[in-house]
Amino acid sequence: MVMRTAPSSPLASADHPMALLPLSDEEVVERVIAGETALYEVVMRRHNQLVYRTIRAILRDESEVEEVMQQTYVAAYSNLKQFAGEAKFSTWLTRIAINEALGRQRREARFTPIEGVRQLRSEPMRDPSPEENASRRELAGILEHAIDALPESYRSVIMLREVEGMTTAEAAEVLGVSDDALKMRLHRAKELLRDSVSQRVQSQAADAFPFYAPRCDRVVAEVLARIRALERAE
């Protein structure tokens, strides 16, 4: 399969040609299961930012996020026949992402010595682009740092509800809590954010934790390569 080049827009979003195919997620999944493996790229490109933000809420080390994203997509691909369609595909995929991220977190906690100092490796949060608004990115950066400072349970709620824009019901289903419990967490999370930041969460949150096109292309290429390797091994 010939990989497509990155779109002109710096953001990796649903405006990529593959993501714009007039098929629902469920229709894409049915066709992938039927043998059209290449169409798996469609759901990856549609949901890369959601998967990134979900994992990023748990694993703050940027150096690990892409690997866990790849594991998420490979795990989802291997279990596509178990997707019953009772929930939205994005919800099912987000659950897998959370499980993969928590699994990585548990493994690292088990093998990292208590006295060891873990130095976080980071990469630029964005690819420089003259089209980006500097003031919006500065504000988004403040928001990102404020969210990173929250306890994990509050980070996940903020990331899914305010940053990613899930409904209360969707976020509660993903996190396995009641609607009321999720609302309480969200309320407490907002209280912990600075007033100057929390007042802007709703209007500026969509700009936070972006997943840019080069990273999107890299994840898609790696996942498709791993899927082809799995097929050859069968």
Beta strands, then each sheet from edge to edge (+ up, - down):
end
